[in-house]
Amino acid sequence: MDTILSAQHLAFRRGRQTILRDASLTLRAQEVVALIGGNGAGKTTLLEILTGALAPDSGSVRYHGQLPRFWLGYLPDKAPLYPQWRVREFLQTCAELRGVHDSKAAVDEVIARCYLQAVAHKRCGELSHGYRQRVGLAQAQVHRPPLLVLDEPTNGLDSEQRAALRPLLAGLGERGCVLMTSHNWDEVLAVAHRVYRLQDGVLQEIAIPRVASPHLWLACETLAQAQALAQDAVLQDGRFLAFAYDGTDAARQLLWQRLVALPGITAFYERYPDDAFQEKLSAAMRQSAEEHPHVA
């Protein structure tokens, strides 16, 4: 996949506080990348540096390829809407300001993509929080930018609203690159291809394996047991294994029966296991503590 943006060894201080001390990342086309970290970790500051709104104290950000004039779509943690404007009017203005040639067609497309047909005639101030977030996502992508940056796109939404937005977030990665921040593990595992964790000013990448074909995941009690079974799996991730089947119910049942009979199996999963991600996260935290022992 083509690289859109790369950042090397970013550092940034605000007064006596070190926000970033060594942040490096790469963003590629057709992927969703999640940025995680605790409150105050510096995620929003990093987004501002990557998008050119803030200059780092040191380090570099490089934009690759022939980017269009309006190459960025951005959604801050609160959707930037004008309460008195109607949804269609607002999106039409965003499209025209960003040089979209056929702005009406672009607005029609993004209204359909974000499921805004029922509220397109309403004023933004009349919308529920969930719909306001959808309008924010729509304005960020109405000009088809190669890079979408979304700061907590499901912030303030309930579990049903979050679940409804996940297919939309995952689909955005098919059109370009999406960099999003999130505190929700289920959301990250559902949509992200890669994860960067920001803690103590340092970025660490955590890969999330993806299997294209229908499959089941299982957990082995030990890494040695997983390695012994790995030759029949399509993917191994530590003590976790993915086994593929052809997508039919009969094949899934046969696979299930075969896997249940294997020794040392502790759990089964329909998708990439949260347990696997948490183990990687713990390993990343230990590695960070070993590499930066001076950081409190």
Helices and strands as residue ranges (DSSP letters): E 3-14, E 17-28, E 31-36, H 43-50, E 58-63, E 72-75, H 87-97, H 103-113, G 117-119, G 124-126, H 129-141, E 147-150, H 159-172, E 177-181, H 185-191, E 194-199, E 202-207, E 215-220, H 223-229, G 230-232, E 235-237, E 240-244, H 249-260, E 265-269, H 274-291
